[in-house]
Amino acid sequence: MMTGIVLAGGAGTRFGMPKALARAADGSPWLALATDALRGGGCDDVVVALGARAAEARALVPAGARVAVAADWDRGVSATLRAGLAAAGGSDVVIVTVDTPDLPAPAVARIAGSGRALAQATYGGRPGHPVFVAAAHVAPLAASLAGDRGAQPYLRAHGAAEIDCADLWHGRDVDRPGA
């Protein structure tokens, strides 16, 4: 089993609101777009890790996706990631951030199907999402997390494979409304 994790816990200060509440131009919640990309890329299960304004964001989580709330979300992305990893229950995971609303499912499939225990998408040599973490690395990754740092230090220290996905997508996240 493979679990997709959508990281959507931050306050979105540069964005002007939590990105968990954001919608695409057509009205689709970014949470739904991320969930669809994970499911389309091969994830059997999806966990949406919420934090800031979680009660409001929960209403935008698609049916069939599970919610994990990081009560300490204000401590940084590590808290949201830890909550998502805990909810995954020790399965292989694919991690994405909610602020990549145009992430294509084939990028998820490429990373998840890389055959590597740790893999990260790259775009023009720049690391990005999705990230694949095999079950054996989930607990050690969670234990390594601190502050406003995500998985990047762990991925570097453990030789994560860098998988080029620039032919599928640009890889940029959205930090400002209308970007």
VODREN-126930 format. One line per 4 residues: number of its first residue (from 0); their letters; for each residue x, z, y of N, C-alpha, C, O. Coordinates in pm, whole numbers. Example, Ala and Ser with C-alpha at 12.3 -4.5 7.8 and 13.67 -1.06 7.14 Angstrom:
<rs>
0> AS> 1319 780 -569 1230 780 -450 1320 780 -330 1424 846 -332; 1285 708 -225 1367 714 -106 1290 787 3 1341 804 114 .
</rs>
This chain:
<rs>
0> MMTG> 85 0 -119 0 0 0 88 0 124 193 64 127; 45 -72 223 117 -78 350 22 -38 462 -90 -88 472; 68 54 545 -13 104 656 42 51 788 162 61 814; -44 -3 869 -8 -43 1004 -34 74 1098 -134 144 1085 .
4> IVLA> 56 94 1191 40 200 1291 42 137 1429 135 65 1465; -64 165 1506 -71 121 1646 -38 241 1732 -111 341 1731; 71 232 1807 109 340 1898 35 321 2030 57 223 2101; -55 415 2061 -140 402 2179 -165 538 2244 -277 569 2283 .
8> GGAG> -60 619 2255 -79 755 2302 -43 782 2446 -83 886 2500; 30 694 2511 81 722 2644 -22 716 2755 -132 663 2738; 16 773 2869 -72 776 2986 -76 643 3060 -168 619 3139; 22 557 3036 25 426 3102 40 436 3253 -33 370 3328 .
12> TRFG> 133 519 3299 148 542 3443 178 414 3520 121 393 3628; 265 329 3470 293 201 3539 174 108 3531 153 24 3619; 96 121 3425 -19 35 3404 -142 81 3484 -232 2 3512; -144 208 3521 -255 261 3599 -361 333 3517 -455 388 3573 .
16> MPKA> -346 332 3386 -437 402 3293 -376 392 3154 -286 311 3131; -425 473 3061 -375 459 2924 -401 318 2872 -511 265 2884; -298 258 2812 -313 123 2760 -409 118 2641 -456 10 2604; -438 233 2582 -536 240 2475 -675 200 2524 -762 166 2444 .
20> LARA> -696 206 2655 -826 170 2714 -829 27 2765 -933 -20 2812; -717 -43 2757 -707 -178 2813 -785 -279 2729 -809 -262 2610; -825 -384 2799 -897 -495 2735 -835 -627 2778 -781 -639 2888; -845 -725 2691 -801 -862 2722 -902 -924 2818 -1009 -868 2842 .
24> ADGS> -867 -1039 2872 -955 -1109 2967 -1093 -1136 2909 -1192 -1139 2983; -1100 -1156 2777 -1230 -1183 2715 -1309 -1056 2681 -1417 -1062 2624; -1252 -939 2716 -1318 -812 2691 -1277 -742 2563 -1319 -628 2539; -1197 -808 2481 -1154 -746 2355 -1061 -629 2382 -964 -643 2457 .
28> PWLA> -1088 -513 2323 -997 -400 2339 -860 -431 2277 -852 -489 2169; -755 -392 2348 -621 -412 2293 -607 -342 2158 -536 -391 2071; -675 -229 2141 -669 -159 2011 -721 -249 1899 -665 -250 1790; -827 -323 1926 -882 -413 1825 -787 -529 1798 -771 -571 1683 .
32> LATD> -723 -581 1901 -630 -693 1883 -510 -650 1799 -465 -724 1711; -457 -531 1826 -344 -481 1748 -384 -457 1603 -310 -492 1511; -501 -399 1584 -552 -374 1449 -569 -506 1373 -532 -515 1256; -626 -605 1439 -645 -736 1375 -511 -800 1336 -500 -857 1228 .
36> ALRG> -410 -789 1423 -278 -845 1391 -218 -776 1269 -160 -842 1183; -232 -645 1262 -178 -571 1147 -251 -609 1018 -188 -633 916; -381 -613 1024 -458 -650 904 -427 -794 864 -408 -823 746; -423 -883 961 -391 -1023 933 -251 -1043 880 -224 -1142 811 .
40> GGCD> -162 -950 912 -23 -958 866 2 -889 734 115 -885 687; -104 -834 673 -90 -778 539 -105 -628 525 -83 -575 416; -141 -557 630 -159 -413 620 -296 -381 560 -398 -430 607; -295 -300 455 -418 -260 386 -494 -153 463 -616 -141 452 .
44> DVVV> -420 -77 541 -472 40 610 -416 35 752 -303 -10 772; -493 81 851 -443 86 989 -475 223 1048 -588 272 1039; -373 282 1108 -385 409 1180 -360 380 1327 -259 319 1362; -450 425 1412 -432 414 1557 -395 552 1607 -475 645 1598 .
48> ALGA> -274 565 1660 -225 693 1710 -254 704 1859 -196 633 1941; -345 794 1892 -391 812 2029 -333 939 2090 -280 1024 2019; -345 950 2222 -300 1069 2293 -379 1087 2420 -485 1149 2420; -329 1031 2530 -395 1042 2660 -536 984 2652 -555 872 2604 .
52> RAAE> -633 1061 2698 -774 1019 2701 -821 969 2564 -894 870 2553; -778 1041 2462 -809 1003 2323 -959 993 2297 -1003 906 2222; -1037 1081 2356 -1181 1078 2331 -1242 946 2377 -1328 890 2310; -1198 896 2492 -1247 767 2541 -1195 651 2455 -1270 559 2422 .
56> ARAL> -1068 657 2421 -1005 549 2344 -1063 539 2204 -1073 430 2148; -1101 651 2147 -1156 651 2010 -1274 554 1996 -1293 493 1891; -1352 541 2103 -1468 451 2100 -1427 303 2088 -1508 219 2050; -1300 272 2119 -1253 133 2113 -1180 101 1981 -1141 -13 1958 .
60> VPAG> -1164 201 1896 -1096 180 1768 -1192 108 1674 -1305 153 1653; -1148 -4 1618 -1237 -82 1530 -1276 -6 1404 -1202 81 1356; -1391 -40 1352 -1438 17 1226 -1333 -7 1117 -1272 -113 1111; -1315 92 1034 -1221 80 924 -1081 127 956 -1002 153 865 .
64> ARVA> -1047 138 1084 -916 192 1122 -930 343 1134 -1033 394 1177; -824 413 1097 -823 559 1108 -759 599 1240 -679 524 1297; -793 718 1289 -738 769 1414 -653 891 1385 -693 980 1309; -536 896 1447 -451 1016 1448 -430 1050 1596 -392 963 1674 .
68> VAAD> -455 1173 1632 -438 1213 1771 -313 1299 1783 -297 1399 1713; -225 1259 1873 -104 1336 1904 -139 1433 2016 -143 1394 2133; -164 1558 1981 -201 1657 2082 -90 1675 2185 -117 1709 2301; 33 1653 2144 149 1670 2234 199 1536 2287 318 1520 2313 .
72> WDRG> 109 1440 2303 144 1305 2346 227 1303 2474 308 1213 2493; 207 1402 2561 278 1405 2689 427 1434 2673 500 1432 2772; 472 1462 2552 615 1483 2526 689 1351 2503 812 1349 2490; 615 1242 2498 678 1111 2484 635 1038 2359 558 1089 2278 .
76> VSAT> 687 917 2346 648 828 2237 679 890 2101 612 858 2002; 778 977 2094 810 1039 1965 692 1116 1908 671 1115 1787; 614 1183 1994 499 1260 1947 392 1167 1889 333 1197 1785; 367 1056 1955 267 961 1907 313 897 1777 233 881 1684 .
80> LRAG> 439 861 1769 492 801 1647 487 901 1532 450 865 1420; 525 1025 1557 519 1128 1451 375 1143 1399 354 1152 1278; 277 1144 1489 136 1157 1447 96 1038 1360 29 1057 1258; 135 918 1398 104 799 1318 171 801 1182 109 767 1081 .
84> LAAA> 298 840 1179 371 846 1053 310 951 959 298 927 839; 271 1065 1014 209 1170 932 78 1121 871 49 1148 755; 1 1049 949 -128 997 900 -109 887 795 -198 864 713; 5 819 798 30 711 702 46 763 560 33 688 464 .
88> GGSD> 75 891 546 78 952 414 189 904 323 171 900 201; 302 867 378 416 832 294 417 689 242 498 658 155; 331 603 292 334 462 249 435 385 335 486 437 434; 462 262 295 538 172 381 456 153 509 333 152 504 .
92> VVIV> 524 139 623 452 124 749 505 7 830 622 -29 823; 414 -52 907 448 -150 1008 400 -92 1140 283 -57 1154; 491 -80 1235 462 -16 1363 455 -120 1473 542 -207 1485; 349 -110 1554 335 -194 1673 290 -105 1789 240 6 1768 .
96> TVDT> 308 -155 1909 258 -84 2026 133 -154 2076 117 -275 2059; 44 -77 2137 -83 -132 2183 -63 -233 2296 -150 -318 2318; 49 -225 2366 69 -313 2483 129 -448 2448 197 -510 2530; 104 -494 2327 142 -629 2283 16 -700 2235 6 -736 2117 .
100> PDLP> -80 -721 2325 -211 -771 2283 -211 -911 2224 -307 -950 2157; -106 -988 2248 -103 -1123 2191 -7 -1134 2072 34 -1245 2036; 27 -1021 2013 110 -1020 1892 39 -1099 1782 -75 -1069 1749; 106 -1199 1726 42 -1277 1619 63 -1214 1481 168 -1157 1453 .
104> APAV> -38 -1226 1397 -30 -1174 1260 90 -1230 1183 149 -1157 1103; 130 -1357 1203 247 -1406 1130 377 -1328 1160 465 -1322 1074; 389 -1271 1279 507 -1188 1308 503 -1060 1225 606 -1016 1175; 385 -1002 1211 369 -884 1126 405 -921 982 480 -848 916 .
108> ARIA> 352 -1031 933 378 -1074 795 527 -1099 771 579 -1065 665; 594 -1159 869 737 -1188 853 818 -1059 841 906 -1047 756; 789 -963 926 864 -837 924 830 -759 797 920 -709 729; 702 -749 765 659 -674 647 710 -738 518 736 -667 420 .
112> GSGR> 724 -867 517 767 -938 397 914 -969 391 958 -1050 309; 992 -905 476 1135 -935 483 1214 -889 362 1325 -936 338; 1157 -797 284 1229 -744 168 1332 -638 205 1408 -593 118; 1336 -598 329 1430 -496 375 1361 -362 391 1241 -357 419 .
116> ALAQ> 1433 -253 373 1377 -118 386 1348 -83 531 1257 -6 560; 1426 -140 621 1407 -124 765 1423 -260 829 1525 -327 808; 1325 -303 906 1334 -434 971 1266 -427 1107 1164 -361 1125; 1326 -497 1202 1271 -502 1337 1271 -645 1386 1368 -719 1370 .
120> ATYG> 1160 -684 1447 1151 -817 1507 1243 -823 1627 1260 -726 1700; 1303 -940 1646 1381 -964 1767 1332 -1094 1830 1279 -1183 1763; 1351 -1101 1960 1307 -1216 2039 1422 -1253 2132 1447 -1184 2230; 1491 -1361 2101 1606 -1399 2181 1713 -1292 2180 1781 -1270 2280 .
124> GRPG> 1728 -1223 2066 1827 -1117 2052 1780 -982 2103 1853 -883 2090; 1662 -976 2160 1606 -852 2215 1519 -785 2110 1429 -849 2055; 1543 -655 2080 1458 -588 1981 1316 -569 2033 1294 -548 2152; 1221 -575 1942 1081 -559 1980 997 -515 1862 1047 -451 1769 .
128> HPVF> 870 -549 1866 775 -513 1761 721 -640 1696 714 -745 1760; 686 -629 1572 667 -513 1488 798 -462 1427 902 -528 1429; 786 -341 1371 895 -275 1300 841 -237 1162 730 -187 1150; 921 -261 1058 884 -221 923 971 -104 880 1093 -106 900 .
132> VAAA> 908 -2 820 979 115 768 927 141 627 810 170 607; 1017 130 529 980 158 390 950 307 374 1001 390 449; 867 338 276 822 475 254 937 576 247 924 687 297; 1049 538 186 1162 629 172 1222 670 307 1290 773 315 .
136> HVAP> 1198 593 410 1253 622 543 1153 692 636 1191 738 743; 1026 701 596 925 755 687 953 900 725 955 932 844; 975 988 629 1000 1130 660 1130 1149 738 1130 1223 837; 1241 1086 698 1363 1101 778 1349 1047 921 1402 1105 1015 .
140> LAAS> 1277 936 936 1252 883 1070 1174 984 1152 1212 1015 1265; 1065 1036 1097 983 1134 1169 1066 1256 1211 1050 1307 1322; 1154 1302 1122 1237 1419 1153 1339 1390 1263 1384 1483 1330; 1375 1265 1281 1477 1229 1381 1421 1210 1521 1497 1203 1618 .
144> LAGD> 1289 1203 1533 1227 1169 1661 1229 1286 1759 1207 1401 1723; 1257 1252 1886 1258 1355 1991 1232 1289 2126 1277 1178 2153; 1159 1360 2209 1138 1317 2348 1070 1182 2362 982 1147 2284; 1113 1109 2462 1052 980 2491 1131 865 2430 1149 760 2491 .
148> RGAQ> 1178 888 2308 1248 783 2234 1169 753 2109 1115 843 2044; 1163 628 2076 1093 587 1955 1188 580 1837 1278 663 1823; 1169 481 1754 1245 465 1631 1381 398 1651 1462 398 1559; 1407 342 1767 1528 261 1788 1658 330 1746 1738 268 1676 .
152> PYLR> 1684 456 1785 1809 518 1741 1821 526 1588 1929 504 1533; 1712 558 1520 1713 565 1374 1739 427 1315 1819 412 1223; 1670 327 1367 1687 192 1316 1832 146 1329 1887 87 1236; 1892 172 1443 2033 134 1465 2125 208 1368 2212 147 1305 .
156> AHGA> 2105 339 1358 2193 422 1275 2184 386 1127 2279 408 1052; 2072 330 1085 2052 299 944 2053 149 914 2007 106 808; 2105 72 1006 2128 -70 981 2003 -154 959 2001 -239 870; 1901 -131 1038 1778 -210 1024 1809 -359 1039 1887 -400 1125 .
160> AEID> 1748 -438 954 1762 -584 964 1692 -632 1090 1581 -589 1121; 1757 -719 1162 1696 -781 1279 1643 -917 1236 1719 -1004 1194; 1512 -934 1248 1446 -1056 1201 1397 -1132 1324 1312 -1084 1399; 1450 -1252 1343 1411 -1331 1459 1267 -1381 1445 1230 -1442 1345 .
164> CADL> 1188 -1354 1547 1048 -1398 1549 1017 -1479 1674 900 -1500 1708; 1121 -1525 1744 1101 -1598 1869 1025 -1729 1850 966 -1780 1945; 1025 -1783 1729 949 -1905 1705 798 -1878 1694 718 -1971 1696; 762 -1751 1682 622 -1714 1666 558 -1661 1793 436 -1669 1811 .
168> WHGR> 643 -1604 1883 587 -1532 1997 701 -1493 2089 817 -1494 2049; 668 -1458 2213 770 -1420 2313 817 -1276 2296 928 -1245 2338; 737 -1187 2238 778 -1050 2211 767 -952 2326 806 -836 2310; 714 -993 2440 708 -902 2556 585 -812 2551 477 -853 2508 .
172> DVDR> 607 -688 2596 494 -598 2611 440 -609 2754 505 -667 2841; 322 -555 2775 256 -563 2905 263 -428 2973 203 -331 2926; 336 -420 3083 352 -293 3154 268 -282 3280 249 -172 3334; 219 -394 3328 138 -390 3452 11 -472 3431 13 -574 3362 .
176> PGA> -99 -428 3491 -224 -502 3477 -207 -646 3524 -139 -672 3624; -268 -739 3455 -264 -879 3492 -135 -950 3459 -120 -1069 3488; -41 -878 3397 89 -942 3362 74 -1030 3240 171 -1091 3195 .
</rs>
